[in-house]
Amino acid sequence: MNTQRTTQEWQALDAAHHIHPFSDMGALNRAGSRVIVRGEGVYLWDSEGHQIMDGMAGLWCVNVGYGRKELADAAARQMQELAYYNTFFKTTHPAVIELSRLLAEVTPPGFEHFFFTNSGSEGNDTIIRMVRRYWDIIGQPERKVIISRHNAYHGSTVGAASLGGMDYMHSQGGLPIPDIEHIDQPYWYAEGGDLSPEAFGLKVARQLEEKILAVGPERVAAFIGEPFQGAGGVIFPPDSYWPEIQRICRQYGILLVADEVIGGFGRTGHWFASQHFGIEPDLMTIAKGMTSGYIPMGGVAISRRVADPLINEGGDFNHGLTYSGHPVAAAVAIRNIGILREEGIVERVMNDTGPYFQRCLKEALADNPLIGEVAGTGLVAGMQLTRNKATRELFPNRGEVGLLCRDFCFANNLIMRATGERMLLSPPLVISRSEIDELVSRAQHCITLTARKLG
Ligand code: PMP
């Protein structure tokens, strides 16, 4: 690859030939993209030589940090040994076998089978097909409806975006597909009104029961949720929420699916965010942290309840991807999970860096007039922007203040994401205490600049 070009040359070629995801290309091409050229630990460098602190671990995925030679070596070794083979026609290979075995060790008890994809979106498309196939095999083929939440994010393919509850995505391309229903999200700060968080959590969880009864219990196949909403704004549900959802799923016998694409592989200090909330899902979508983003890989973790009929009674499951269980991706995932284990990274998030990060962030922003709440656990946090802390009033032009703050972050070489009226942090899990100090002080600085600008 030619790395000798100037920033202007990169930007001109990018504008001439590249369509970015989720972007207004006209506006982006006029402004010019930032060109990221290198990463090490929790830092990135752009083509102008700026050192940027990545408070988002890429897109919530670079759990072991940038520049891990072990992962590059694992990929190179596997490419030389067996670069590719499929697992379709009565064949398999050591990398995918070892990865499956390893996942059975790190996932919660009861998960012993895994299906592989290239992304979280394809993982959730697999969920739709597998859930419906499960009920076919069980002899209840009328169970097709999957219930999700407004403002959920489950990916960008036709199926996954339908599961998601992002109206701005549904408005393009005729989504959602049939037999997907949505209930309200457990976003107390913005939608809880005068209710206590606990009362609100119960109220929105019980919408699941109302929806099941409205659809007809005999037609409902599953409920899907991110244990905490990620792209929706790092929204942590009230404590009352998940136990009630779990109770309702059990009462009506429907499958419970946890989308662990962000929460999985250590983000909360547990291996899976379900464990933080005490959720016992039947299926989990996994991706991102499984390979720390070094190579694309996603999948579905399948509990015995679903695996047993699928394996023993189902015959062919007519679903699969050329790269399901790709050997190079599997080899990287194996080494990545090895690093997470050998270096005790997940335990450190639980016992040390996670609590330290949460405490520092809350202390730094406690008196900030712009921040209504800091939600999170482990190494993920959502900071609510508010016009009035006492009344939880939101800004009228939702999103504008977030973008203003994000611009200050950009100018100050900090990557912090803005979603609506929340600022998000989700740094690499290898971040040290001193780097947390730097992250929090930069975030505080940018939020203060935003508050000043707003007067
Ligand atoms: N589920 C969740 C919870 C996600 O956050 C994402 C991506 N941010 C996805 C699914 C989709 O994953 P991918 O972008 O790898 O398709």
Boltz pocket constraint, residues with backbone or C-beta under 6 A from the ligand:
constraints:
  - pocket:
      binder: B
      contacts: [[A, 59], [A, 118], [A, 119], [A, 120], [A, 121], [A, 122], [A, 124], [A, 153], [A, 154], [A, 155], [A, 156], [A, 226], [A, 230], [A, 231], [A, 259], [A, 260], [A, 261], [A, 262], [A, 287], [A, 288], [A, 298]]
      max_distance: 6.0
